[in-house]
Every structure is written in C-alpha cells, then in structure tokens.
C-alpha cells in the first residue's frame, strides 16, 4: 500500500527489546516483501508466532482442469457450480494460469478455522453479504460490493452476519496486487486524477489481543497444496503493528469513472494491477457526449490478452441475457463485441447503470470443468442475425 499505518503499541525503534509489564518480551515479526527490499510491516505478538503443535495434510479441491477446450468465446452461469462450504472451502476455480486464478463461491457456513494463502495475494470481491474481515491486524467491517485486498501470508477469517445469501468472486494473484503506478505520484500519494484516493480505502482497526493458549487450526494454502497447522496460541495476539503491508477494503461504488467524448477503451476503467494481468471495473456513468457517439463498445480482437467479466448488477448495454453471477471469457485471437442490434440501440442513450469486474490477462487462461458444466452452449451463435 502507498501509505503507512500504525496501530496499537509499538516500540520507539525497530528490532529493540520491547518489554511487557512483567518484564517478558513481546515477539517482533517482520512481515516483508521482495526479500526485504519492498514494503513491509512489523508486528508485535504476545507469543512466538512460530509455535505449532502439529502439521498435517489437508484435502481440498476447487475443480479439475478441462482438457483441450475449444478456443472460443464463453458465457457461463457461475451459480450453477455452487456448493456447500465456508469462505475458503466453497470456492470453485473457474479460470487460471501461472499468474492468476479466479474463483466463485456461495458461502453457506461459518468456520472456526483460520486461513492463510502463503503463495498468493487475494482480491475477494463480496458480491453479496455483510460481515467482518478478521486478521492479525485487526477488524475491517465489510459490506456488499467491497474489494478486500489481502496480502499473501496474512492469517485471516471472513465472517458474515447471515449465511442465507453470501456470494464471492475471488482473484488469486501470484504477484503483488497494487494500486496502479500511474495513479500515484513519486512519493506514493494518490494523484488528483486517480479514480479513487486514500479516503476511500478502509484499513484494519486493531482490537484487544487474544492471549489464549490451546489448539487453533490454521489452514495454509501453498500453491495447489493445503496443510493444516495446529497453533499453540491464538494467532490474533498482536499488541501493535506498523508498516505498509496489511489487508484493506475498497468499495466499487467509490470508484469515479472517466467519461469521454467518444467511447473509452476498457483500460480506462482500471482499478488494480499485478504482474501479467489487470483488474478493471465498470460502474454507472454518463455516456459519451459526441453528438454521433456510439456508447456500445466497438468490435475488438484482443490479440494479446484474455478478457474475463464477472457481472455484478445492472443492465449490460452490449448484450441481453446476462444476469448477476454470470461470467464471460473472450479469448485472445477471437473477435467479440455487441450482439446484433445493441450498437444501434445504444445511440442516443445518455447513461448506463451496470456493475461488473473485469480481469484481463496477458497469458492464456486454462478452463476448469466448472466452465464445461455451466456454459451456454449457443453463446458463439449469439452474434448471428435472426
């Protein structure tokens, strides 16, 4: 993150003795990135974070790769893959490559287990549901349409007030998820021209340390492998922390879209960036104001990127038959654009109401069998004239 946060009690200098009232030491943990050469945080535990009673395998599968799918455009209803589970076990992997993986989940139950993705940053988009993101760093109250950016290695839980209707779209990144560099000045502050700013970002509030000895189950994800670690001490035992690495929240409704005289490309809707992929979002906005503008997107061929859209809410101007929870994949080398009649219908419109999350990757995506089972078989024919 581009700005520094301090919560709770920290010593006046890093890496010095920090004593409790009884003379024992708090245990400092440096949470660093890029081999000590990038952003970091220092956390101060009541107990050593390394104390584990046991480690054992943990079985969890999110979906199998679909072998040899056709290179074509896809539309699918991700809700058809729904299963029972908690905030990490209910995830269904839809698309993936070495840089990124995308999951959907209908969360149906709570869990007492803690979770840590050791190898990947996570962007959890809360499509439906309200609750809390609980972590070592404190609490973030979460709400519908929040993006939660959770750095790799973070021990956390997601809880919800009501499990009747909780839906997530999760993006797992093998590289750091960042505020795009061109949104920030050389000092890290977000520019006046950026579509959101520091005031829109919600950071954790540290609560009282949980100093409790027992057996606390932590599920760790290492790439595609899971393990369960049984901790001797409750992991949320921080007396204080400071730094620039922590989970944070940003709501899609706080995004200020750009508007142009003629249609702007999807890259103008950028919200987060990472290595070899970007995350954009589409939000309600006035349409283009040239007297002969065509608000619907032009037909285009992404010759060096795959484009995924996760549909959140609203009326999607370029296509009929889209509902919240649907996804589309338009693969590199295959043209796509509005279906017949939608270009003409958009002329003269002054505004749009739509919410969607887009992920553009610069390496081809693999598909899972969830796509095979949830896809619309006739999507490729939807551009044919009646």
N, C-alpha and C positions, 0 to 999 in steps of 0.2 A: 504494500500500500504506500501511497506517496506521503502519508503523514504519520507522525509519531504520536503514540498514545501511552499514558501511564495510568495504572490502576492499582489501588491498594498501597501497601508499604513496600518500598524498595530501599536498599542502602544507598549512601551518597556516591559510592563508586562501584563499578562493576568488579566482580571477582575478588571481593574482600570479605572478611568474616562478617556475617550478618546474624546476630545472636537473638534468640528468644529471651523472654524474661527469666527463664530458668537457666540460662547460660548455654543451652544447646544451640547448634547451628541450624538455621534454615538451609535447605539444599538448593543451590542455584543450578538451573538447567538452561543452557544456551540453545535456543531453537533457531538454527542458522540455515541459510540457503546458499547454493552455489559455492560450496566449500569455503565458508567463512568470508566470502568476498561480495555478498549481496545483502539484502535486507535480513534482519534478524530480530528476535525478541529474547529477553531474559526473563525467566520465570523462577519464582521463589516458593519452593514446596516446604511443607511441614516435614515431609518424609522423602527418602530417596525414591525417585520415580522408577528406578531400576529394579525394585523389589517385586519379583514374580515368584509365586509358589509353584506354578506348573505351566507348561506349554504343550498343546496338543493340536492335531489337525482338526479342521472344521469344514464340514461338507456343505457347499452351497453352489448352485449353478443358476445362471441367469439366461441361458439359451445357447443353442448349438449353431455353428456356422452353417449357412445354406451353401452347399457346394454347387458351383457353376450356375448361378442365376444369370438370366439374360441381362445384358447392358441395355437398359431402357428406363423410362420414367415410371415411378411407382407412386401410388396413393394407398394408404392403409389406415384402418381404424385401430389405433393402439389400444383402445379399451378392450378389444377382443382378446388381448393377451393377459388381461388382469388375473391375478392370483391372490391368495391369502398371504399376509406376511407383515412384517414391521418395516421401518423406514429404510432398511438396507436389504432385508431378505426378499421383499416383494418386488425388487427391481427386475425388469425384463430388458435384456440387451437387445437393441433393435439394429443399430449400425455401429461399425467400429473400424479403426485401422490402428497403426502404431502410435498415432498422435492423440487420438480422441476416441471415446466410446460414448454412446447415447443410450439412455435407459428411460423407460416409463414405469410408473409404479402406482398402483392403487393400494394405499396403506390401510390395513384393516385392523391392526392390533398394536398395542404398546409393547415395549420390551424393557427389561432391566439391564440388558447388556449394553456396554459401551462399544463404540465403533471407531476404528481408525483406518483410513486409507493411507498406507505407508508410502505408496509409489506415485500417487496421482492427486492433483488438486481436484476439487469437486465444485461444480456450479449446480446447486439444487434450486430449480425453479418450482415454487409452490403454486401449482395451478389452482388447487382447491385446498382449503384448510387454514386454521389458525392455531398457533401454539407457541412453542419456545425452542430455540436452539441453545442447548446447554453444553458448555465446554469448559476446559480448564480456565479459560479467560473470563468466564462469566456467562451472563444470560443475554440473549437477544430475543425480544418478543417478535414473533413472526406473524405475517398475515398473508392473505391471498395475493398472489402475483409478485411475491418477493423473489428476487435472486439472492441466494445465500452463497457467498464465495468462501470456501473452506479450504485453507492450505493443507497440503499433504502432511501427514504426521500428526494432525490435530485429533485429539481424543474428544469425541462428542456424542451427544444423543439428540434426537429430534422427537419432541413430544407434541401431541395435538389435543385440543380441547374436546374434540368429538371425532370419533373414527368412522362415522357414517359416510362421510364423503371427503376423503383426503386423496389428492392426486398430485404426483410429482413428475417433473421432467428433469432428468439428471444428466449432466455433461461431465465426463471424467477426462481430465487432461493430463498427459504425461509431462507437460511443461507448465511453468507458472502462468496462471491466469492473471492478466494485468489490465489496469486502466490504459488504454492506448496511449502511446508516447506522444502523439500529436495532439492529445487532449491536455497535455501538461507542459509547463514551462521548464527551464533548465534546473529549477530548484525543486521541482516535484509538485508545485501548486497547480491546480487545475485552471485552465485558461478561461477567460470570459466567453470564448467562442465554443467551449465544450458543451455537450448536450446535457450534462449533469455536473454537479460540483460536490465539494466536501459536505455541505449542509444536507445533501440528500443521502449520505452514507451513514448507516447506523452501526455503531461498534458495540462490543460487549460491555456490560456493566458487571464488575466483579462483585460476587456475593460472599458471604462468610465462608471461610474454608471449611470443608467437610473433613475433619480429622477422625477417621473411623477405620479401625483395623478389622479385617475379615477376609472374605474371598469375593473378589469383584471381577466378573467375567468381561474381558475386553476382546472383541472380535477384530482381528487385524487382516487387512487385505494387502497382499503382496503381488501385484500384477494380477494374475488369474488364480492365485492360490490364497486360501484362507487358513488362518490359525486362530485358536482361542488361547489367550494368555490369562491366567488367573492371578490377579494382582493382590498383594497383601494389604495394600492401603487404598482407600478410595482415591481415584485419580484427580478429583476436583479439590485439592488441598492447598491451593495457592493462597499465600498471604499478600502477594502482589506480583505485578509483572509490568514490563515496559518494552517498547520497541515498535516495529513496523510490520510484524507478521502476526496476523490474528484473523479470525473469521469476521466477516462483515456482511451487511444486508443492504440491498438497494431495490426499491420497488419500481416496476416497469412504468407505473403511472407518473413517476417523477421525471421520466425521460422527455426532453424537449426536442422534438423532431425538427429537422431542417425542411424548408419549403422552397421550391424554385419556380422560375418562370415556366420551365418545361420539366419533364419527368426526370427525377434524380435517380442515379443507379443505387442498387441495394447497399453498396459500400458506404453511402452517406447515412445509413441507419446503424452504423457500428456502435456497439456498447462495450465489448471486452475483446481482448486479443490474446493469442497464445502462439506457440511455435506451430506453424503449418496449418492453422485454422483460425477463424474469427467467429465471434458471436455478434449478431445484429438483432434488432427488434423492430417490429412495425407497430406503430401506435396511432391513435386517432390524430388527424392533421388536416389542414386545408389542402385542397388540391392545387395543382399548378395553375398559374394565373395568366399565361399567354392566351390571347383570345382564341387561338386554334389549337390549344394544347390537348393532348390525349392523356388523360390521367392513368389509364391502364398501362402496365409495363409493355414495352416493345418485346417482340420475339427475340430471344437471345440463345446463344450457344456457349455455355461455359466450357471452353476448351481446356482449361487447366484447373477446374475445381468442381467438386460435387456439392450440391446445394440441398440442404435439408430444412424443411419448415415444420415447426410444431405449432399447430393452430390453437389459440387460447380463447378468443371470443370475437364476436362481431360478424360482419358481412364482408366476405373476401371478394374484392372487386373483380378479380381476374377469373373467377371460377365459381360455378354453382356446385352444390352437393358436398360442401365442406362443413364439418361440424367441429366443435371444440374437442380436442383429443385426437383429431386426425393428424397424420403426418404425410408429407410428400418428399420424395427423393428424385431430384433431377440430376442425372449423372453427366459427367464431362463427356463432351463429344456428341450429345443428343440434344437437339434444339427443344425449347419449350417456351411457353408464353400463354396469353389469354386464350380461353376456348372460344369457339366461334360465337360472335355476337357481343362478347363482353367488351371488346375495344370500342365498338360503336356506342354501346350503352353507357360507357364511361364519359363520353364527350358531353361537356356542359355541366357535369357534376362539380360541386364546389368543395366537398369534404368527404372524408371516409371515416367510418368507425370500424377499426379492426385492431386486434392484438395478436401478434404471432412472434415466436422466437425462431431465428434462422441461424444455422450453423453452416458455414462454408469451409470446406476442407480442401487442401491443396495436394492431397494424395487420395487415390480412390478408396471408397468405403467398401467394406465387406458387409454382407447382409446376414441376418440370422434367420432361422426357420420361423421366428415370430412374423417376419415380413411375409413369408410364403403363406402363412395361415391367416393373416389379417388383411392382405392386399385386395384391392379391387381389380378383378381380372380384366375388366374392359377399360382401364384408365388410358391405355395407349390409343384407344379408339375415340376418346372424348374430344379430339380435335377434328374429327371428320364432320363434314357438313351433313345436316339431316336432309 
